[in-house]
């Protein structure tokens, strides 16, 4: 089960996207949105000590210019000609934390 437990910019709903500072005319962006650090304590409400489980953290980074946007700007063409999105939003995953009741 996927659950948002910490969100930046005072968002309370994980379906609300983080902002985007990419200037589509220049390809420049600022890292002025989001939070530099998030801290949270979470307890699994469905934890069953007799059942195997694993947990991991997923982080969404702010959007940045995609190489296709930078190439289009450099070549002086419309980015739509590249057939690629202008920006990309990377994801980071932690190593899983495994729980095994038999160990």
MOPAC internal coordinates of N, CA, C and O (Angstrom, degrees):
PM7 1SCF
backbone

  N    0.0000 0     0.00 0     0.00 0    0    0    0
  C    1.4365 1     0.00 0     0.00 0    1    0    0
  C    1.5256 1   108.79 1     0.00 0    2    1    0
  O    1.2310 1   120.09 1   -54.24 1    3    2    1
  N    1.3097 1   117.43 1   125.76 1    3    2    1
  C    1.4617 1   122.76 1   179.31 1    5    3    2
  C    1.5218 1   108.69 1   -90.62 1    6    5    3
  O    1.2310 1   120.75 1   -44.62 1    7    6    5
  N    1.3275 1   116.17 1   135.38 1    7    6    5
  C    1.4532 1   120.42 1  -179.34 1    9    7    6
  C    1.5141 1   109.60 1  -145.98 1   10    9    7
  O    1.2310 1   120.74 1   -45.89 1   11   10    9
  N    1.3274 1   116.18 1   134.11 1   11   10    9
  C    1.4615 1   121.30 1   174.23 1   13   11   10
  C    1.5229 1   107.69 1   -82.41 1   14   13   11
  O    1.2310 1   120.92 1   -55.75 1   15   14   13
  N    1.3371 1   115.85 1   124.25 1   15   14   13
  C    1.4660 1   118.70 1  -179.38 1   17   15   14
  C    1.5193 1   113.07 1  -119.06 1   18   17   15
  O    1.2310 1   119.99 1   166.67 1   19   18   17
  N    1.3231 1   117.62 1   -13.33 1   19   18   17
  C    1.4662 1   121.08 1   175.97 1   21   19   18
  C    1.5206 1   107.55 1  -147.34 1   22   21   19
  O    1.2310 1   120.54 1   -51.23 1   23   22   21
  N    1.3201 1   116.58 1   128.77 1   23   22   21
  C    1.4632 1   121.63 1  -177.51 1   25   23   22
  C    1.5180 1   109.60 1  -130.30 1   26   25   23
  O    1.2310 1   120.53 1   -35.08 1   27   26   25
  N    1.3216 1   116.59 1   144.92 1   27   26   25
  C    1.4633 1   120.98 1   179.86 1   29   27   26
  C    1.5245 1   111.43 1   -85.05 1   30   29   27
  O    1.2310 1   121.44 1    -9.88 1   31   30   29
  N    1.2991 1   114.85 1   170.12 1   31   30   29
  C    1.4678 1   122.99 1   174.55 1   33   31   30
  C    1.5206 1   113.54 1    56.23 1   34   33   31
  O    1.2310 1   120.32 1  -145.69 1   35   34   33
  N    1.3225 1   116.99 1    34.31 1   35   34   33
  C    1.4670 1   122.13 1   177.73 1   37   35   34
  C    1.5270 1   113.36 1    58.50 1   38   37   35
  O    1.2310 1   120.16 1  -155.90 1   39   38   37
  N    1.3478 1   117.30 1    24.10 1   39   38   37
  C    1.4622 1   119.54 1   175.88 1   41   39   38
  C    1.5178 1   108.23 1   -76.92 1   42   41   39
  O    1.2310 1   120.39 1   -37.40 1   43   42   41
  N    1.3204 1   116.85 1   142.60 1   43   42   41
  C    1.4637 1   120.64 1   178.92 1   45   43   42
  C    1.5236 1   111.29 1  -112.11 1   46   45   43
  O    1.2310 1   120.39 1   176.65 1   47   46   45
  N    1.3161 1   116.86 1    -3.35 1   47   46   45
  C    1.4587 1   121.50 1  -177.06 1   49   47   46
  C    1.5256 1   109.17 1  -128.68 1   50   49   47
  O    1.2310 1   120.30 1   -57.89 1   51   50   49
  N    1.3294 1   117.04 1   122.11 1   51   50   49
  C    1.4591 1   121.60 1  -178.53 1   53   51   50
  C    1.5164 1   114.23 1   -67.52 1   54   53   51
  O    1.2310 1   119.91 1   168.28 1   55   54   53
  N    1.3379 1   117.78 1   -11.72 1   55   54   53
  C    1.4584 1   119.14 1   178.20 1   57   55   54
  C    1.5319 1   111.52 1   -83.06 1   58   57   55
  O    1.2310 1   120.41 1   168.87 1   59   58   57
  N    1.3258 1   116.83 1   -11.13 1   59   58   57
  C    1.4699 1   120.90 1   176.85 1   61   59   58
  C    1.5210 1   107.62 1   -83.91 1   62   61   59
  O    1.2310 1   120.00 1   -61.56 1   63   62   61
  N    1.3319 1   117.60 1   118.44 1   63   62   61
  C    1.4672 1   118.79 1  -176.69 1   65   63   62
  C    1.5214 1   112.19 1   -71.33 1   66   65   63
  O    1.2310 1   121.60 1   -26.92 1   67   66   65
  N    1.3270 1   114.54 1   153.08 1   67   66   65
  C    1.4522 1   119.54 1   172.14 1   69   67   66
  C    1.5281 1   107.27 1   -68.34 1   70   69   67
  O    1.2310 1   119.99 1   -23.24 1   71   70   69
  N    1.3125 1   117.62 1   156.76 1   71   70   69
  C    1.4599 1   120.44 1  -177.74 1   73   71   70
  C    1.5226 1   113.03 1   -66.20 1   74   73   71
  O    1.2310 1   121.15 1     0.32 1   75   74   73
  N    1.3140 1   115.40 1  -179.68 1   75   74   73
  C    1.4637 1   122.01 1  -178.82 1   77   75   74
  C    1.5241 1   108.02 1  -139.29 1   78   77   75
  O    1.2310 1   120.04 1   -58.96 1   79   78   77
  N    1.3311 1   117.53 1   121.04 1   79   78   77
  C    1.4679 1   121.01 1  -178.87 1   81   79   78
  C    1.5271 1   112.88 1  -105.29 1   82   81   79
  O    1.2310 1   119.68 1  -171.87 1   83   82   81
  N    1.3273 1   118.22 1     8.13 1   83   82   81
  C    1.4669 1   121.00 1  -177.38 1   85   83   82
  C    1.5240 1   109.66 1   -69.22 1   86   85   83
  O    1.2310 1   120.89 1   -54.09 1   87   86   85
  N    1.3299 1   115.90 1   125.91 1   87   86   85
  C    1.4596 1   122.38 1   173.57 1   89   87   86
  C    1.5316 1   106.76 1   -87.24 1   90   89   87
  O    1.2310 1   120.55 1   -69.77 1   91   90   89
  N    1.3329 1   116.56 1   110.23 1   91   90   89
  C    1.4610 1   120.73 1  -175.06 1   93   91   90
  C    1.5222 1   113.19 1   -68.90 1   94   93   91
  O    1.2310 1   119.87 1   164.97 1   95   94   93
  N    1.3268 1   117.85 1   -15.03 1   95   94   93
  C    1.4657 1   120.66 1   178.36 1   97   95   94
  C    1.5251 1   112.14 1   -83.95 1   98   97   95
  O    1.2310 1   120.59 1   150.66 1   99   98   97
  N    1.3482 1   116.47 1   -29.34 1   99   98   97
  C    1.4664 1   119.65 1  -176.22 1  101   99   98
  C    1.5346 1   113.44 1  -116.28 1  102  101   99
  O    1.2310 1   120.37 1   160.58 1  103  102  101
  N    1.3164 1   116.91 1   -19.42 1  103  102  101
  C    1.4606 1   120.67 1  -175.93 1  105  103  102
  C    1.5171 1   113.00 1    80.69 1  106  105  103
  O    1.2310 1   119.92 1  -176.59 1  107  106  105
  N    1.3194 1   117.77 1     3.41 1  107  106  105
  C    1.4688 1   120.67 1   179.90 1  109  107  106
  C    1.5249 1   109.64 1   -87.90 1  110  109  107
  O    1.2310 1   121.29 1   -27.20 1  111  110  109
  N    1.3199 1   115.13 1   152.80 1  111  110  109
  C    1.4624 1   120.38 1   177.25 1  113  111  110
  C    1.5149 1   108.88 1  -146.17 1  114  113  111
  O    1.2310 1   121.00 1   -17.45 1  115  114  113
  N    1.3140 1   115.69 1   162.55 1  115  114  113
  C    1.4533 1   120.62 1   176.72 1  117  115  114
  C    1.5224 1   108.62 1  -117.65 1  118  117  115
  O    1.2310 1   121.10 1   -30.21 1  119  118  117
  N    1.2893 1   115.50 1   149.79 1  119  118  117
  C    1.4582 1   121.40 1   178.71 1  121  119  118
  C    1.5278 1   108.26 1   -99.91 1  122  121  119
  O    1.2310 1   121.05 1  -122.58 1  123  122  121
  N    1.3281 1   115.61 1    57.42 1  123  122  121
  C    1.4616 1   120.98 1  -174.50 1  125  123  122
  C    1.5225 1   112.60 1  -109.91 1  126  125  123
  O    1.2310 1   119.84 1  -174.29 1  127  126  125
  N    1.3202 1   117.91 1     5.71 1  127  126  125
  C    1.4562 1   120.98 1   179.36 1  129  127  126
  C    1.5261 1   108.87 1  -116.92 1  130  129  127
  O    1.2310 1   120.82 1    -9.52 1  131  130  129
  N    1.2950 1   116.04 1   170.48 1  131  130  129
  C    1.4556 1   119.42 1  -177.45 1  133  131  130
  C    1.5140 1   109.78 1    79.53 1  134  133  131
  O    1.2310 1   120.91 1    13.34 1  135  134  133
  N    1.3108 1   115.86 1  -166.66 1  135  134  133
  C    1.4537 1   121.93 1   179.24 1  137  135  134
  C    1.5150 1   109.26 1  -126.92 1  138  137  135
  O    1.2310 1   120.63 1   -38.36 1  139  138  137
  N    1.3160 1   116.40 1   141.64 1  139  138  137
  C    1.4650 1   120.53 1   178.73 1  141  139  138
  C    1.5215 1   111.19 1   -70.70 1  142  141  139
  O    1.2310 1   120.37 1   154.16 1  143  142  141
  N    1.3171 1   116.90 1   -25.84 1  143  142  141
  C    1.4578 1   120.73 1  -177.25 1  145  143  142
  C    1.5279 1   109.14 1  -149.69 1  146  145  143
  O    1.2310 1   121.04 1   -43.32 1  147  146  145
  N    1.3182 1   115.62 1   136.68 1  147  146  145
  C    1.4628 1   121.46 1   173.74 1  149  147  146
  C    1.5248 1   107.95 1  -124.52 1  150  149  147
  O    1.2310 1   120.61 1   -44.17 1  151  150  149
  N    1.3176 1   116.44 1   135.83 1  151  150  149
  C    1.4643 1   121.13 1   176.92 1  153  151  150
  C    1.5186 1   107.26 1  -127.92 1  154  153  151
  O    1.2310 1   121.55 1   -40.95 1  155  154  153
  N    1.3191 1   114.64 1   139.05 1  155  154  153
  C    1.4506 1   118.62 1   178.96 1  157  155  154
  C    1.5225 1   109.20 1  -156.13 1  158  157  155
  O    1.2310 1   121.05 1   -31.90 1  159  158  157
  N    1.3069 1   115.60 1   148.10 1  159  158  157
  C    1.4582 1   121.92 1   171.39 1  161  159  158
  C    1.5186 1   105.36 1  -113.34 1  162  161  159
  O    1.2310 1   120.74 1   -51.12 1  163  162  161
  N    1.3213 1   116.19 1   128.88 1  163  162  161
  C    1.4602 1   120.46 1  -177.38 1  165  163  162
  C    1.5143 1   109.45 1  -132.61 1  166  165  163
  O    1.2310 1   120.79 1   -40.13 1  167  166  165
  N    1.3121 1   116.09 1   139.87 1  167  166  165
  C    1.4541 1   123.23 1   174.87 1  169  167  166
  C    1.5183 1   107.83 1  -122.41 1  170  169  167
  O    1.2310 1   120.52 1   -48.73 1  171  170  169
  N    1.3156 1   116.61 1   131.27 1  171  170  169
  C    1.4557 1   121.59 1  -179.31 1  173  171  170
  C    1.5297 1   109.48 1   -68.96 1  174  173  171
  O    1.2310 1   119.86 1   -67.07 1  175  174  173
  N    1.3289 1   117.88 1   112.93 1  175  174  173
  C    1.4613 1   119.52 1  -178.28 1  177  175  174
  C    1.5271 1   112.90 1   -68.98 1  178  177  175
  O    1.2310 1   120.24 1   161.11 1  179  178  177
  N    1.3299 1   117.15 1   -18.89 1  179  178  177
  C    1.4649 1   121.26 1  -179.65 1  181  179  178
  C    1.5266 1   112.44 1  -104.34 1  182  181  179
  O    1.2310 1   120.26 1  -164.88 1  183  182  181
  N    1.3269 1   117.12 1    15.12 1  183  182  181
  C    1.4578 1   120.39 1  -176.79 1  185  183  182
  C    1.5226 1   111.39 1   -58.57 1  186  185  183
  O    1.2310 1   121.50 1   -48.68 1  187  186  185
  N    1.3290 1   114.74 1   131.32 1  187  186  185
  C    1.4551 1   121.78 1   177.22 1  189  187  186
  C    1.5272 1   106.13 1  -124.02 1  190  189  187
  O    1.2310 1   119.06 1   -69.36 1  191  190  189
  N    1.3200 1   119.40 1   110.64 1  191  190  189
  C    1.4661 1   121.39 1  -174.68 1  193  191  190
  C    1.5203 1   114.22 1   -63.12 1  194  193  191
  O    1.2310 1   119.43 1   166.59 1  195  194  193
  N    1.3128 1   118.69 1   -13.41 1  195  194  193
  C    1.4630 1   120.55 1   178.46 1  197  195  194
  C    1.5301 1   112.90 1   -95.77 1  198  197  195
  O    1.2310 1   120.35 1  -177.94 1  199  198  197
  N    1.3221 1   116.94 1     2.06 1  199  198  197
  C    1.4683 1   121.38 1  -175.23 1  201  199  198
  C    1.5299 1   110.92 1  -115.25 1  202  201  199
  O    1.2310 1   120.51 1   -40.52 1  203  202  201
  N    1.3451 1   116.63 1   139.48 1  203  202  201
  C    1.4664 1   120.66 1   173.18 1  205  203  202
  C    1.5245 1   109.44 1   -62.56 1  206  205  203
  O    1.2310 1   120.88 1   -32.00 1  207  206  205
  N    1.3181 1   115.92 1   148.00 1  207  206  205
  C    1.4654 1   120.17 1   178.62 1  209  207  206
  C    1.5187 1   109.36 1  -154.06 1  210  209  207
  O    1.2310 1   120.88 1   -20.04 1  211  210  209
  N    1.3296 1   115.93 1   159.96 1  211  210  209
  C    1.4586 1   120.74 1   169.91 1  213  211  210
  C    1.5133 1   108.70 1  -143.94 1  214  213  211
  O    1.2310 1   121.40 1   -28.01 1  215  214  213
  N    1.3090 1   114.94 1   151.99 1  215  214  213
  C    1.4549 1   122.26 1  -178.38 1  217  215  214
  C    1.5179 1   108.38 1  -134.32 1  218  217  215
  O    1.2310 1   120.68 1   -31.32 1  219  218  217
  N    1.3316 1   116.31 1   148.68 1  219  218  217
  C    1.4580 1   120.59 1   175.31 1  221  219  218
  C    1.5249 1   108.67 1  -151.54 1  222  221  219
  O    1.2310 1   121.29 1   -15.26 1  223  222  221
  N    1.2980 1   115.14 1   164.74 1  223  222  221
  C    1.4581 1   121.82 1   179.07 1  225  223  222
  C    1.5184 1   108.30 1  -111.03 1  226  225  223
  O    1.2310 1   121.01 1   -43.69 1  227  226  225
  N    1.3249 1   115.67 1   136.31 1  227  226  225
  C    1.4594 1   121.51 1   175.20 1  229  227  226
  C    1.5269 1   107.41 1  -121.60 1  230  229  227
  O    1.2310 1   120.92 1   -48.03 1  231  230  229
  N    1.3134 1   115.85 1   131.97 1  231  230  229
  C    1.4587 1   121.85 1  -178.91 1  233  231  230
  C    1.5195 1   108.60 1  -121.17 1  234  233  231
  O    1.2310 1   120.46 1   -46.49 1  235  234  233
  N    1.3189 1   116.73 1   133.51 1  235  234  233
  C    1.4586 1   121.60 1   173.96 1  237  235  234
  C    1.5243 1   108.15 1   -99.41 1  238  237  235
  O    1.2310 1   120.75 1   -53.83 1  239  238  237
  N    1.3141 1   116.17 1   126.17 1  239  238  237
  C    1.4617 1   120.39 1   178.04 1  241  239  238
  C    1.5261 1   109.42 1   -85.28 1  242  241  239
  O    1.2310 1   120.68 1   -13.74 1  243  242  241
  N    1.3217 1   116.30 1   166.26 1  243  242  241
  C    1.4615 1   119.29 1   177.35 1  245  243  242
  C    1.5256 1   108.97 1   -70.51 1  246  245  243
  O    1.2310 1   119.87 1   -26.76 1  247  246  245
  N    1.3325 1   117.86 1   153.24 1  247  246  245
  C    1.4557 1   119.81 1   177.46 1  249  247  246
  C    1.5365 1   111.48 1   -62.42 1  250  249  247
  O    1.2310 1   121.18 1   -36.85 1  251  250  249
  N    1.3146 1   115.35 1   143.15 1  251  250  249
  C    1.4633 1   122.45 1   175.98 1  253  251  250
  C    1.5298 1   108.27 1  -130.69 1  254  253  251
  O    1.2310 1   119.86 1   -16.64 1  255  254  253
  N    1.3324 1   117.88 1   163.36 1  255  254  253
  C    1.4578 1   119.05 1  -179.30 1  257  255  254
  C    1.5223 1   111.11 1   -67.30 1  258  257  255
  O    1.2310 1   120.85 1   -42.93 1  259  258  257
  N    1.3072 1   115.98 1   137.07 1  259  258  257
  C    1.4645 1   121.37 1   176.99 1  261  259  258
  C    1.5292 1   107.83 1   -82.24 1  262  261  259
  O    1.2310 1   120.53 1   -27.20 1  263  262  261
  N    1.3143 1   116.59 1   152.80 1  263  262  261
  C    1.4688 1   120.33 1  -178.98 1  265  263  262
  C    1.5191 1   111.59 1   -54.69 1  266  265  263
  O    1.2310 1   120.15 1   147.17 1  267  266  265
  N    1.3327 1   117.32 1   -32.83 1  267  266  265
  C    1.4692 1   120.31 1  -178.34 1  269  267  266
  C    1.5310 1   111.12 1   -65.41 1  270  269  267
  O    1.2310 1   119.85 1   145.65 1  271  270  269
  N    1.3397 1   117.90 1   -34.35 1  271  270  269
  C    1.4613 1   120.64 1   176.21 1  273  271  270
  C    1.5220 1   109.83 1   -67.29 1  274  273  271
  O    1.2310 1   120.47 1   134.15 1  275  274  273
  N    1.3316 1   116.70 1   -45.85 1  275  274  273
  C    1.4637 1   120.10 1  -179.36 1  277  275  274
  C    1.5282 1   110.97 1   -63.30 1  278  277  275
  O    1.2310 1   120.45 1   140.28 1  279  278  277
  N    1.3381 1   116.75 1   -39.72 1  279  278  277
  C    1.4733 1   119.94 1   176.87 1  281  279  278
  C    1.5225 1   111.22 1   -64.12 1  282  281  279
  O    1.2310 1   120.20 1   136.42 1  283  282  281
  N    1.3338 1   117.22 1   -43.58 1  283  282  281
  C    1.4666 1   121.17 1  -179.36 1  285  283  282
  C    1.5273 1   110.61 1   -62.46 1  286  285  283
  O    1.2310 1   120.46 1   138.55 1  287  286  285
  N    1.3244 1   116.72 1   -41.45 1  287  286  285
  C    1.4717 1   119.92 1   178.23 1  289  287  286
  C    1.5234 1   109.86 1   -63.15 1  290  289  287
  O    1.2310 1   120.50 1   133.57 1  291  290  289
  N    1.3223 1   116.65 1   -46.43 1  291  290  289
  C    1.4740 1   120.91 1  -178.89 1  293  291  290
  C    1.5313 1   111.64 1   -62.84 1  294  293  291
  O    1.2310 1   120.56 1   141.99 1  295  294  293
  N    1.3284 1   116.54 1   -38.01 1  295  294  293
  C    1.4768 1   120.89 1  -178.25 1  297  295  294
  C    1.5237 1   112.98 1   -86.69 1  298  297  295
  O    1.2310 1   120.62 1   172.33 1  299  298  297
  N    1.3332 1   116.41 1    -7.67 1  299  298  297
  C    1.4597 1   119.85 1   179.29 1  301  299  298
  C    1.5215 1   113.30 1    70.06 1  302  301  299
  O    1.2310 1   120.38 1  -146.69 1  303  302  301
  N    1.3319 1   116.88 1    33.31 1  303  302  301
  C    1.4655 1   120.48 1   178.69 1  305  303  302
  C    1.5255 1   109.88 1  -116.50 1  306  305  303
  O    1.2310 1   121.07 1   -15.84 1  307  306  305
  N    1.3261 1   115.56 1   164.16 1  307  306  305
  C    1.4599 1   120.91 1   176.50 1  309  307  306
  C    1.5229 1   108.14 1   -71.36 1  310  309  307
  O    1.2310 1   120.25 1   -49.94 1  311  310  309
  N    1.3264 1   117.13 1   130.06 1  311  310  309
  C    1.4649 1   120.86 1  -177.69 1  313  311  310
  C    1.5225 1   111.49 1   -59.85 1  314  313  311
  O    1.2310 1   119.67 1   155.50 1  315  314  313
  N    1.3227 1   118.23 1   -24.50 1  315  314  313
  C    1.4683 1   121.01 1   178.46 1  317  315  314
  C    1.5302 1   111.11 1   -62.26 1  318  317  315
  O    1.2310 1   120.32 1   154.15 1  319  318  317
  N    1.3380 1   116.99 1   -25.85 1  319  318  317
  C    1.4696 1   120.77 1   178.26 1  321  319  318
  C    1.5287 1   111.85 1   -66.57 1  322  321  319
  O    1.2310 1   120.05 1   160.29 1  323  322  321
  N    1.3179 1   117.51 1   -19.71 1  323  322  321
  C    1.4692 1   120.30 1   179.90 1  325  323  322
  C    1.5219 1   112.13 1   -80.14 1  326  325  323
  O    1.2310 1   120.46 1   164.60 1  327  326  325
  N    1.3324 1   116.72 1   -15.40 1  327  326  325
  C    1.4720 1   122.40 1  -176.53 1  329  327  326
  C    1.5298 1   112.62 1    59.69 1  330  329  327
  O    1.2310 1   120.84 1  -149.71 1  331  330  329
  N    1.3421 1   116.00 1    30.29 1  331  330  329
  C    1.4583 1   121.38 1   177.46 1  333  331  330
  C    1.5248 1   108.96 1  -131.33 1  334  333  331
  O    1.2310 1   120.09 1   -24.33 1  335  334  333
  N    1.3184 1   117.43 1   155.67 1  335  334  333
  C    1.4645 1   120.55 1   176.33 1  337  335  334
  C    1.5320 1   111.24 1   -63.81 1  338  337  335
  O    1.2310 1   121.04 1   -23.53 1  339  338  337
  N    1.3172 1   115.61 1   156.47 1  339  338  337
  C    1.4646 1   120.85 1   179.46 1  341  339  338
  C    1.5260 1   112.04 1   -75.14 1  342  341  339
  O    1.2310 1   120.57 1   147.34 1  343  342  341
  N    1.3156 1   116.52 1   -32.66 1  343  342  341
  C    1.4562 1   120.80 1  -176.13 1  345  343  342
  C    1.5306 1   110.26 1  -127.20 1  346  345  343
  O    1.2310 1   121.69 1   -12.99 1  347  346  345
  N    1.3109 1   114.37 1   167.01 1  347  346  345
  C    1.4595 1   121.06 1   176.27 1  349  347  346
  C    1.5164 1   107.66 1  -137.64 1  350  349  347
  O    1.2310 1   120.73 1   -34.56 1  351  350  349
  N    1.3229 1   116.20 1   145.44 1  351  350  349
  C    1.4661 1   120.99 1   177.15 1  353  351  350
  C    1.5177 1   107.42 1  -121.11 1  354  353  351
  O    1.2310 1   121.02 1   -72.72 1  355  354  353
  N    1.3175 1   115.65 1   107.28 1  355  354  353
  C    1.4608 1   121.62 1  -177.23 1  357  355  354
  C    1.5255 1   111.02 1   -75.88 1  358  357  355
  O    1.2310 1   121.32 1   -22.98 1  359  358  357
  N    1.3088 1   115.09 1   157.02 1  359  358  357
  C    1.4559 1   122.63 1   176.52 1  361  359  358
  C    1.5268 1   109.15 1  -124.06 1  362  361  359
  O    1.2310 1   121.25 1   -33.98 1  363  362  361
  N    1.3013 1   115.22 1   146.02 1  363  362  361
  C    1.4559 1   121.54 1   178.88 1  365  363  362
  C    1.5251 1   107.12 1  -123.30 1  366  365  363
  O    1.2310 1   120.59 1   -45.55 1  367  366  365
  N    1.3253 1   116.47 1   134.45 1  367  366  365
  C    1.4619 1   121.51 1   178.69 1  369  367  366
  C    1.5235 1   109.37 1  -119.70 1  370  369  367
  O    1.2310 1   120.84 1   -41.14 1  371  370  369
  N    1.3154 1   116.00 1   138.86 1  371  370  369
  C    1.4650 1   119.93 1   175.95 1  373  371  370
  C    1.5261 1   109.60 1   -81.74 1  374  373  371
  O    1.2310 1   121.33 1   -11.13 1  375  374  373
  N    1.2992 1   115.06 1   168.87 1  375  374  373
  C    1.4601 1   119.64 1   169.35 1  377  375  374
  C    1.5226 1   107.71 1   -68.29 1  378  377  375
  O    1.2310 1   120.02 1   -33.76 1  379  378  377
  N    1.3273 1   117.56 1   146.24 1  379  378  377
  C    1.4610 1   118.56 1  -179.64 1  381  379  378
  C    1.5253 1   112.09 1   -72.12 1  382  381  379
  O    1.2310 1   121.68 1   -27.63 1  383  382  381
  N    1.2950 1   114.38 1   152.37 1  383  382  381
  C    1.4545 1   122.13 1   172.21 1  385  383  382
  C    1.5253 1   105.24 1  -107.80 1  386  385  383
  O    1.2310 1   120.87 1   -62.56 1  387  386  385
  N    1.3196 1   115.95 1   117.44 1  387  386  385
  C    1.4611 1   121.27 1  -175.25 1  389  387  386
  C    1.5187 1   110.45 1   -98.15 1  390  389  387
  O    1.2310 1   120.91 1   -40.40 1  391  390  389
  N    1.3203 1   115.86 1   139.60 1  391  390  389
  C    1.4612 1   121.85 1   172.62 1  393  391  390
  C    1.5219 1   107.65 1  -119.90 1  394  393  391
  O    1.2310 1   121.04 1   -57.84 1  395  394  393
  N    1.3247 1   115.62 1   122.16 1  395  394  393
  C    1.4555 1   121.71 1   178.72 1  397  395  394
  C    1.5258 1   107.93 1  -126.77 1  398  397  395
  O    1.2310 1   119.52 1   -67.79 1  399  398  397
  N    1.3313 1   118.52 1   112.21 1  399  398  397
  C    1.4712 1   120.67 1  -176.31 1  401  399  398
  C    1.5324 1   113.23 1   -66.36 1  402  401  399
  O    1.2310 1   120.26 1   164.08 1  403  402  401
  N    1.3334 1   117.11 1   -15.92 1  403  402  401
  C    1.4662 1   119.82 1  -176.95 1  405  403  402
  C    1.5239 1   113.22 1   -91.27 1  406  405  403
  O    1.2310 1   119.95 1  -174.96 1  407  406  405
  N    1.3083 1   117.71 1     5.04 1  407  406  405
  C    1.4605 1   119.76 1  -179.63 1  409  407  406
  C    1.4973 1   111.04 1  -119.83 1  410  409  407
  O    1.2310 1   120.10 1   180.00 1  411  410  409

